């Protein structure tokens, strides 16, 4: 008997509030970033609209943007969010 796969939930990822800003600052379209990160352009769009991203997706985005992963999930320049603390624990 097959074991059902768990459904994706908010617990499986974190918001990536800086993605659109960093992408635009790098002069990249969503399509170009998706190609560089080996992700679907729909994934980029959904994350920029507020969907949570899995940690492996954040790694791919960070590599494509040449930034540390914590830079993507940081809410402001002055402090780090709980999400960045959660990321460093994984």
MOPAC internal coordinates of N, CA, C and O (Angstrom, degrees):
PM7 1SCF
backbone

  N    0.0000 0     0.00 0     0.00 0    0    0    0
  C    1.4473 1     0.00 0     0.00 0    1    0    0
  C    1.5262 1   109.17 1     0.00 0    2    1    0
  O    1.2310 1   120.71 1   -44.22 1    3    2    1
  N    1.3173 1   116.24 1   135.78 1    3    2    1
  C    1.4647 1   120.70 1  -178.00 1    5    3    2
  C    1.5155 1   110.89 1   -82.31 1    6    5    3
  O    1.2310 1   121.38 1   -39.15 1    7    6    5
  N    1.2987 1   114.97 1   140.85 1    7    6    5
  C    1.4557 1   121.42 1   176.68 1    9    7    6
  C    1.5213 1   108.18 1   -85.35 1   10    9    7
  O    1.2310 1   119.55 1   -51.30 1   11   10    9
  N    1.3316 1   118.47 1   128.70 1   11   10    9
  C    1.4647 1   119.59 1   179.17 1   13   11   10
  C    1.5265 1   110.80 1   -65.01 1   14   13   11
  O    1.2310 1   121.10 1   -37.22 1   15   14   13
  N    1.3102 1   115.51 1   142.78 1   15   14   13
  C    1.4561 1   121.24 1   177.82 1   17   15   14
  C    1.5236 1   109.22 1   -77.08 1   18   17   15
  O    1.2310 1   120.05 1   -39.07 1   19   18   17
  N    1.3380 1   117.50 1   140.93 1   19   18   17
  C    1.4639 1   119.19 1   177.92 1   21   19   18
  C    1.5191 1   110.36 1   -64.80 1   22   21   19
  O    1.2310 1   120.76 1   -34.81 1   23   22   21
  N    1.3061 1   116.15 1   145.19 1   23   22   21
  C    1.4550 1   121.20 1   177.46 1   25   23   22
  C    1.5207 1   109.37 1   -78.52 1   26   25   23
  O    1.2310 1   121.04 1   -32.81 1   27   26   25
  N    1.3022 1   115.61 1   147.19 1   27   26   25
  C    1.4604 1   119.93 1   177.27 1   29   27   26
  C    1.5272 1   108.96 1   -65.61 1   30   29   27
  O    1.2310 1   120.95 1   -40.14 1   31   30   29
  N    1.2909 1   115.79 1   139.86 1   31   30   29
  C    1.4587 1   120.02 1   178.40 1   33   31   30
  C    1.5168 1   109.06 1  -141.92 1   34   33   31
  O    1.2310 1   121.16 1    -6.94 1   35   34   33
  N    1.3103 1   115.39 1   173.06 1   35   34   33
  C    1.4585 1   119.89 1   179.12 1   37   35   34
  C    1.5170 1   111.57 1   -61.89 1   38   37   35
  O    1.2310 1   120.01 1   155.14 1   39   38   37
  N    1.3283 1   117.58 1   -24.86 1   39   38   37
  C    1.4554 1   121.35 1   179.76 1   41   39   38
  C    1.5221 1   111.73 1   -68.87 1   42   41   39
  O    1.2310 1   120.46 1   163.27 1   43   42   41
  N    1.3181 1   116.73 1   -16.73 1   43   42   41
  C    1.4607 1   120.96 1  -177.64 1   45   43   42
  C    1.5201 1   113.31 1   -89.54 1   46   45   43
  O    1.2310 1   119.43 1  -169.97 1   47   46   45
  N    1.2929 1   118.70 1    10.03 1   47   46   45
  C    1.4520 1   120.03 1  -179.29 1   49   47   46
  C    1.5131 1   111.04 1  -170.31 1   50   49   47
  O    1.2310 1   121.86 1     5.64 1   51   50   49
  N    1.3056 1   114.05 1  -174.36 1   51   50   49
  C    1.4620 1   120.82 1  -179.23 1   53   51   50
  C    1.5245 1   109.35 1  -137.76 1   54   53   51
  O    1.2310 1   120.15 1   -21.42 1   55   54   53
  N    1.3272 1   117.32 1   158.58 1   55   54   53
  C    1.4618 1   120.44 1   175.00 1   57   55   54
  C    1.5293 1   110.23 1   -66.29 1   58   57   55
  O    1.2310 1   120.97 1   -26.36 1   59   58   57
  N    1.3019 1   115.76 1   153.64 1   59   58   57
  C    1.4724 1   121.46 1   178.77 1   61   59   58
  C    1.5300 1   107.34 1  -126.46 1   62   61   59
  O    1.2310 1   120.56 1  -107.00 1   63   62   61
  N    1.3417 1   116.54 1    73.00 1   63   62   61
  C    1.4647 1   120.09 1  -171.69 1   65   63   62
  C    1.5210 1   115.12 1   -66.39 1   66   65   63
  O    1.2310 1   119.44 1   160.19 1   67   66   65
  N    1.3062 1   118.67 1   -19.81 1   67   66   65
  C    1.4637 1   121.10 1  -176.49 1   69   67   66
  C    1.5226 1   114.02 1   -94.06 1   70   69   67
  O    1.2310 1   119.82 1   178.21 1   71   70   69
  N    1.3267 1   117.95 1    -1.79 1   71   70   69
  C    1.4598 1   119.88 1  -173.28 1   73   71   70
  C    1.5207 1   112.94 1   -58.69 1   74   73   71
  O    1.2310 1   119.52 1   127.46 1   75   74   73
  N    1.3141 1   118.52 1   -52.54 1   75   74   73
  C    1.4639 1   120.56 1  -177.40 1   77   75   74
  C    1.5305 1   111.34 1   -60.58 1   78   77   75
  O    1.2310 1   120.71 1   136.72 1   79   78   77
  N    1.3154 1   116.25 1   -43.28 1   79   78   77
  C    1.4665 1   120.34 1  -179.47 1   81   79   78
  C    1.5234 1   111.22 1   -62.67 1   82   81   79
  O    1.2310 1   120.30 1   131.82 1   83   82   81
  N    1.3156 1   117.04 1   -48.18 1   83   82   81
  C    1.4635 1   120.28 1  -179.46 1   85   83   82
  C    1.5233 1   111.59 1   -65.83 1   86   85   83
  O    1.2310 1   120.41 1   141.72 1   87   86   85
  N    1.3168 1   116.81 1   -38.28 1   87   86   85
  C    1.4696 1   120.73 1   178.34 1   89   87   86
  C    1.5225 1   110.14 1   -62.94 1   90   89   87
  O    1.2310 1   120.72 1   132.08 1   91   90   89
  N    1.3285 1   116.23 1   -47.92 1   91   90   89
  C    1.4692 1   120.35 1  -179.31 1   93   91   90
  C    1.5277 1   111.32 1   -65.61 1   94   93   91
  O    1.2310 1   120.14 1   139.53 1   95   94   93
  N    1.3419 1   117.34 1   -40.47 1   95   94   93
  C    1.4670 1   120.51 1   177.79 1   97   95   94
  C    1.5249 1   111.54 1   -61.82 1   98   97   95
  O    1.2310 1   120.60 1   149.68 1   99   98   97
  N    1.3285 1   116.46 1   -30.32 1   99   98   97
  C    1.4620 1   120.94 1   178.41 1  101   99   98
  C    1.5339 1   111.33 1   -82.22 1  102  101   99
  O    1.2310 1   120.50 1   175.39 1  103  102  101
  N    1.3344 1   116.65 1    -4.61 1  103  102  101
  C    1.4548 1   120.73 1   179.34 1  105  103  102
  C    1.5212 1   113.31 1    72.85 1  106  105  103
  O    1.2310 1   120.34 1  -150.43 1  107  106  105
  N    1.3346 1   116.95 1    29.57 1  107  106  105
  C    1.4522 1   121.05 1  -176.60 1  109  107  106
  C    1.5209 1   111.55 1  -107.63 1  110  109  107
  O    1.2310 1   120.97 1   -36.34 1  111  110  109
  N    1.3048 1   115.76 1   143.66 1  111  110  109
  C    1.4611 1   120.37 1   170.49 1  113  111  110
  C    1.5258 1   108.27 1   -81.45 1  114  113  111
  O    1.2310 1   120.46 1   -14.13 1  115  114  113
  N    1.3163 1   116.73 1   165.87 1  115  114  113
  C    1.4577 1   119.46 1   175.80 1  117  115  114
  C    1.5272 1   110.22 1   -59.79 1  118  117  115
  O    1.2310 1   120.26 1   139.90 1  119  118  117
  N    1.3113 1   117.10 1   -40.10 1  119  118  117
  C    1.4647 1   121.10 1  -179.63 1  121  119  118
  C    1.5302 1   111.88 1   -63.01 1  122  121  119
  O    1.2310 1   120.45 1   135.91 1  123  122  121
  N    1.3153 1   116.74 1   -44.09 1  123  122  121
  C    1.4637 1   120.10 1  -179.77 1  125  123  122
  C    1.5213 1   111.07 1   -65.42 1  126  125  123
  O    1.2310 1   120.50 1   137.34 1  127  126  125
  N    1.3317 1   116.64 1   -42.66 1  127  126  125
  C    1.4584 1   119.49 1   177.49 1  129  127  126
  C    1.5299 1   110.44 1   -62.79 1  130  129  127
  O    1.2310 1   120.63 1   137.09 1  131  130  129
  N    1.3087 1   116.40 1   -42.91 1  131  130  129
  C    1.4644 1   120.08 1   178.80 1  133  131  130
  C    1.5273 1   110.80 1   -58.81 1  134  133  131
  O    1.2310 1   120.06 1   136.73 1  135  134  133
  N    1.3049 1   117.50 1   -43.27 1  135  134  133
  C    1.4675 1   121.25 1   178.68 1  137  135  134
  C    1.5204 1   111.27 1   -64.02 1  138  137  135
  O    1.2310 1   120.28 1   134.96 1  139  138  137
  N    1.3131 1   117.07 1   -45.04 1  139  138  137
  C    1.4719 1   120.75 1  -179.95 1  141  139  138
  C    1.5268 1   112.10 1   -64.54 1  142  141  139
  O    1.2310 1   120.64 1   143.69 1  143  142  141
  N    1.3379 1   116.38 1   -36.31 1  143  142  141
  C    1.4637 1   120.78 1  -177.34 1  145  143  142
  C    1.5393 1   111.76 1   -89.80 1  146  145  143
  O    1.2310 1   120.40 1   177.68 1  147  146  145
  N    1.3218 1   116.84 1    -2.32 1  147  146  145
  C    1.4689 1   122.14 1  -177.45 1  149  147  146
  C    1.5300 1   111.05 1    58.27 1  150  149  147
  O    1.2310 1   121.85 1  -134.38 1  151  150  149
  N    1.3461 1   114.06 1    45.62 1  151  150  149
  C    1.4539 1   121.93 1   178.71 1  153  151  150
  C    1.5210 1   108.87 1  -125.48 1  154  153  151
  O    1.2310 1   120.94 1   -12.83 1  155  154  153
  N    1.3027 1   115.81 1   167.17 1  155  154  153
  C    1.4572 1   121.85 1   176.31 1  157  155  154
  C    1.5341 1   109.10 1   -80.20 1  158  157  155
  O    1.2310 1   120.33 1   -38.23 1  159  158  157
  N    1.3140 1   116.97 1   141.77 1  159  158  157
  C    1.4615 1   120.12 1   178.68 1  161  159  158
  C    1.5303 1   110.56 1   -60.33 1  162  161  159
  O    1.2310 1   120.04 1   150.33 1  163  162  161
  N    1.3160 1   117.53 1   -29.67 1  163  162  161
  C    1.4675 1   121.11 1   176.42 1  165  163  162
  C    1.5217 1   110.57 1   -62.73 1  166  165  163
  O    1.2310 1   120.37 1   143.68 1  167  166  165
  N    1.3136 1   116.90 1   -36.32 1  167  166  165
  C    1.4692 1   120.91 1   178.30 1  169  167  166
  C    1.5229 1   110.13 1   -63.65 1  170  169  167
  O    1.2310 1   120.44 1   134.98 1  171  170  169
  N    1.3135 1   116.77 1   -45.02 1  171  170  169
  C    1.4754 1   121.33 1   179.05 1  173  171  170
  C    1.5278 1   109.01 1   -59.86 1  174  173  171
  O    1.2310 1   120.52 1   131.57 1  175  174  173
  N    1.3067 1   116.61 1   -48.43 1  175  174  173
  C    1.4585 1   121.47 1  -178.75 1  177  175  174
  C    1.5317 1   111.53 1   -60.23 1  178  177  175
  O    1.2310 1   120.13 1   133.67 1  179  178  177
  N    1.3065 1   117.35 1   -46.33 1  179  178  177
  C    1.4663 1   120.89 1  -179.01 1  181  179  178
  C    1.5300 1   111.25 1   -62.85 1  182  181  179
  O    1.2310 1   120.28 1   137.93 1  183  182  181
  N    1.3244 1   117.08 1   -42.07 1  183  182  181
  C    1.4681 1   120.13 1   179.57 1  185  183  182
  C    1.5251 1   110.30 1   -65.09 1  186  185  183
  O    1.2310 1   120.47 1   138.00 1  187  186  185
  N    1.3258 1   116.71 1   -42.00 1  187  186  185
  C    1.4654 1   119.82 1   179.10 1  189  187  186
  C    1.5213 1   111.74 1   -65.30 1  190  189  187
  O    1.2310 1   119.98 1   154.92 1  191  190  189
  N    1.3212 1   117.64 1   -25.08 1  191  190  189
  C    1.4606 1   121.65 1   178.62 1  193  191  190
  C    1.5248 1   112.18 1   -87.96 1  194  193  191
  O    1.2310 1   119.89 1  -178.15 1  195  194  193
  N    1.3406 1   117.82 1     1.85 1  195  194  193
  C    1.4527 1   120.73 1   173.56 1  197  195  194
  C    1.5151 1   116.49 1   115.33 1  198  197  195
  O    1.2310 1   119.94 1   178.39 1  199  198  197
  N    1.3237 1   117.72 1    -1.61 1  199  198  197
  C    1.4631 1   119.11 1   177.71 1  201  199  198
  C    1.5261 1   109.70 1   -68.93 1  202  201  199
  O    1.2310 1   120.67 1   -30.09 1  203  202  201
  N    1.3128 1   116.33 1   149.91 1  203  202  201
  C    1.4586 1   121.05 1   176.41 1  205  203  202
  C    1.5204 1   109.96 1   -73.61 1  206  205  203
  O    1.2310 1   121.21 1   -28.64 1  207  206  205
  N    1.3283 1   115.30 1   151.36 1  207  206  205
  C    1.4626 1   121.56 1   177.54 1  209  207  206
  C    1.5163 1   109.27 1  -116.57 1  210  209  207
  O    1.2310 1   120.99 1   -38.34 1  211  210  209
  N    1.3198 1   115.71 1   141.66 1  211  210  209
  C    1.4614 1   120.34 1   174.96 1  213  211  210
  C    1.5266 1   108.36 1   -70.06 1  214  213  211
  O    1.2310 1   121.21 1   -21.25 1  215  214  213
  N    1.3225 1   115.30 1   158.75 1  215  214  213
  C    1.4672 1   120.46 1  -177.39 1  217  215  214
  C    1.5270 1   111.89 1   -63.83 1  218  217  215
  O    1.2310 1   119.58 1   144.22 1  219  218  217
  N    1.3290 1   118.40 1   -35.78 1  219  218  217
  C    1.4610 1   119.59 1   178.39 1  221  219  218
  C    1.5295 1   110.65 1   -68.08 1  222  221  219
  O    1.2310 1   119.90 1   146.97 1  223  222  221
  N    1.3202 1   117.80 1   -33.03 1  223  222  221
  C    1.4599 1   121.34 1   176.28 1  225  223  222
  C    1.5172 1   110.21 1   -68.02 1  226  225  223
  O    1.2310 1   120.08 1   139.66 1  227  226  225
  N    1.3200 1   117.44 1   -40.34 1  227  226  225
  C    1.4655 1   121.42 1   177.72 1  229  227  226
  C    1.5266 1   110.11 1   -61.69 1  230  229  227
  O    1.2310 1   120.40 1   139.72 1  231  230  229
  N    1.3223 1   116.84 1   -40.28 1  231  230  229
  C    1.4739 1   120.73 1   177.19 1  233  231  230
  C    1.5315 1   110.68 1   -59.52 1  234  233  231
  O    1.2310 1   120.25 1   133.54 1  235  234  233
  N    1.3210 1   117.13 1   -46.46 1  235  234  233
  C    1.4675 1   121.24 1  -179.73 1  237  235  234
  C    1.5268 1   110.97 1   -63.12 1  238  237  235
  O    1.2310 1   120.59 1   137.86 1  239  238  237
  N    1.3191 1   116.47 1   -42.14 1  239  238  237
  C    1.4656 1   120.21 1   178.85 1  241  239  238
  C    1.5276 1   111.21 1   -65.33 1  242  241  239
  O    1.2310 1   120.60 1   137.17 1  243  242  241
  N    1.3131 1   116.46 1   -42.83 1  243  242  241
  C    1.4651 1   120.65 1   179.57 1  245  243  242
  C    1.5275 1   110.75 1   -61.32 1  246  245  243
  O    1.2310 1   120.38 1   136.71 1  247  246  245
  N    1.3143 1   116.88 1   -43.29 1  247  246  245
  C    1.4628 1   120.38 1   178.48 1  249  247  246
  C    1.5217 1   110.60 1   -63.15 1  250  249  247
  O    1.2310 1   120.33 1   136.89 1  251  250  249
  N    1.3247 1   116.97 1   -43.11 1  251  250  249
  C    1.4621 1   120.94 1  -179.02 1  253  251  250
  C    1.5244 1   111.96 1   -65.69 1  254  253  251
  O    1.2310 1   120.44 1   148.10 1  255  254  253
  N    1.3201 1   116.76 1   -31.90 1  255  254  253
  C    1.4706 1   121.64 1  -179.88 1  257  255  254
  C    1.5272 1   112.62 1   -94.87 1  258  257  255
  O    1.2310 1   120.58 1   176.21 1  259  258  257
  N    1.3302 1   116.49 1    -3.79 1  259  258  257
  C    1.4625 1   122.06 1  -179.63 1  261  259  258
  C    1.5312 1   112.23 1    57.43 1  262  261  259
  O    1.2310 1   121.41 1  -132.68 1  263  262  261
  N    1.3289 1   114.90 1    47.32 1  263  262  261
  C    1.4617 1   121.70 1   177.10 1  265  263  262
  C    1.5269 1   108.13 1  -133.87 1  266  265  263
  O    1.2310 1   119.92 1   -21.17 1  267  266  265
  N    1.3348 1   117.76 1   158.83 1  267  266  265
  C    1.4698 1   118.92 1   174.15 1  269  267  266
  C    1.5320 1   109.85 1   -68.99 1  270  269  267
  O    1.2310 1   119.88 1   -31.96 1  271  270  269
  N    1.3161 1   117.84 1   148.04 1  271  270  269
  C    1.4632 1   120.60 1  -179.89 1  273  271  270
  C    1.5238 1   113.50 1   -54.61 1  274  273  271
  O    1.2310 1   119.96 1   143.73 1  275  274  273
  N    1.3150 1   117.69 1   -36.27 1  275  274  273
  C    1.4600 1   119.85 1  -178.91 1  277  275  274
  C    1.5268 1   112.03 1   -64.17 1  278  277  275
  O    1.2310 1   120.06 1   155.57 1  279  278  277
  N    1.3291 1   117.50 1   -24.43 1  279  278  277
  C    1.4745 1   120.85 1   178.66 1  281  279  278
  C    1.5289 1   110.65 1   -66.31 1  282  281  279
  O    1.2310 1   120.25 1   148.55 1  283  282  281
  N    1.3148 1   117.12 1   -31.45 1  283  282  281
  C    1.4653 1   120.87 1   179.78 1  285  283  282
  C    1.5213 1   112.68 1   -72.52 1  286  285  283
  O    1.2310 1   120.27 1   147.59 1  287  286  285
  N    1.3089 1   117.08 1   -32.41 1  287  286  285
  C    1.4558 1   119.55 1  -173.90 1  289  287  286
  C    1.5229 1   113.21 1  -102.44 1  290  289  287
  O    1.2310 1   120.55 1   177.90 1  291  290  289
  N    1.3087 1   116.54 1    -2.10 1  291  290  289
  C    1.4680 1   120.94 1   177.31 1  293  291  290
  C    1.5222 1   109.15 1   -70.21 1  294  293  291
  O    1.2310 1   120.67 1   -48.19 1  295  294  293
  N    1.3128 1   116.32 1   131.81 1  295  294  293
  C    1.4714 1   120.78 1  -178.05 1  297  295  294
  C    1.5305 1   112.48 1   -79.63 1  298  297  295
  O    1.2310 1   119.98 1   147.22 1  299  298  297
  N    1.3032 1   117.65 1   -32.78 1  299  298  297
  C    1.4557 1   119.95 1   179.78 1  301  299  298
  C    1.5135 1   108.73 1  -145.54 1  302  301  299
  O    1.2310 1   120.69 1   -11.83 1  303  302  301
  N    1.2942 1   116.29 1   168.17 1  303  302  301
  C    1.4603 1   120.65 1   179.86 1  305  303  302
  C    1.5233 1   111.74 1   -72.65 1  306  305  303
  O    1.2310 1   119.66 1   154.90 1  307  306  305
  N    1.3147 1   118.26 1   -25.10 1  307  306  305
  C    1.4561 1   121.36 1  -173.14 1  309  307  306
  C    1.5170 1   113.83 1   -85.54 1  310  309  307
  O    1.2310 1   119.98 1   155.60 1  311  310  309
  N    1.3036 1   117.65 1   -24.40 1  311  310  309
  C    1.4590 1   118.97 1  -176.44 1  313  311  310
  C    1.5043 1   110.82 1  -145.75 1  314  313  311
  O    1.2310 1   121.43 1    -7.18 1  315  314  313
  N    1.3021 1   114.86 1   172.82 1  315  314  313
  C    1.4479 1   118.81 1   176.72 1  317  315  314
  C    1.5107 1   108.66 1  -111.31 1  318  317  315
  O    1.2310 1   121.24 1   -26.47 1  319  318  317
  N    1.2847 1   115.24 1   153.53 1  319  318  317
  C    1.4583 1   120.00 1   179.82 1  321  319  318
  C    1.5102 1   110.26 1   -88.14 1  322  321  319
  O    1.2310 1   121.01 1    -8.67 1  323  322  321
  N    1.3153 1   115.67 1   171.33 1  323  322  321
  C    1.4540 1   120.11 1   174.10 1  325  323  322
  C    1.5131 1   109.63 1   -61.24 1  326  325  323
  O    1.2310 1   120.48 1   149.29 1  327  326  325
  N    1.3101 1   116.68 1   -30.71 1  327  326  325
  C    1.4577 1   120.51 1  -179.34 1  329  327  326
  C    1.5202 1   111.02 1   -62.34 1  330  329  327
  O    1.2310 1   119.82 1   139.27 1  331  330  329
  N    1.3282 1   117.96 1   -40.73 1  331  330  329
  C    1.4560 1   118.69 1   179.95 1  333  331  330
  C    1.5127 1   111.13 1   -67.85 1  334  333  331
  O    1.2310 1   120.13 1   147.21 1  335  334  333
  N    1.3286 1   117.36 1   -32.79 1  335  334  333
  C    1.4606 1   120.32 1   175.10 1  337  335  334
  C    1.5191 1   110.14 1   -66.52 1  338  337  335
  O    1.2310 1   120.76 1   138.82 1  339  338  337
  N    1.3115 1   116.16 1   -41.18 1  339  338  337
  C    1.4706 1   120.68 1   178.90 1  341  339  338
  C    1.5200 1   109.99 1   -63.73 1  342  341  339
  O    1.2310 1   120.47 1   142.23 1  343  342  341
  N    1.3304 1   116.71 1   -37.77 1  343  342  341
  C    1.4478 1   120.20 1  -178.62 1  345  343  342
  C    1.5284 1   110.54 1   -64.57 1  346  345  343
  O    1.2310 1   120.60 1   136.64 1  347  346  345
  N    1.3218 1   116.46 1   -43.36 1  347  346  345
  C    1.4684 1   119.49 1  -176.84 1  349  347  346
  C    1.5212 1   112.17 1   -67.77 1  350  349  347
  O    1.2310 1   120.29 1   161.22 1  351  350  349
  N    1.3256 1   117.06 1   -18.78 1  351  350  349
  C    1.4622 1   120.37 1   178.47 1  353  351  350
  C    1.5155 1   111.82 1   -80.89 1  354  353  351
  O    1.2310 1   119.62 1   164.17 1  355  354  353
  N    1.3208 1   118.33 1   -15.83 1  355  354  353
  C    1.4666 1   120.67 1  -176.48 1  357  355  354
  C    1.4852 1   111.86 1   -96.56 1  358  357  355
  O    1.2310 1   120.10 1   180.00 1  359  358  357

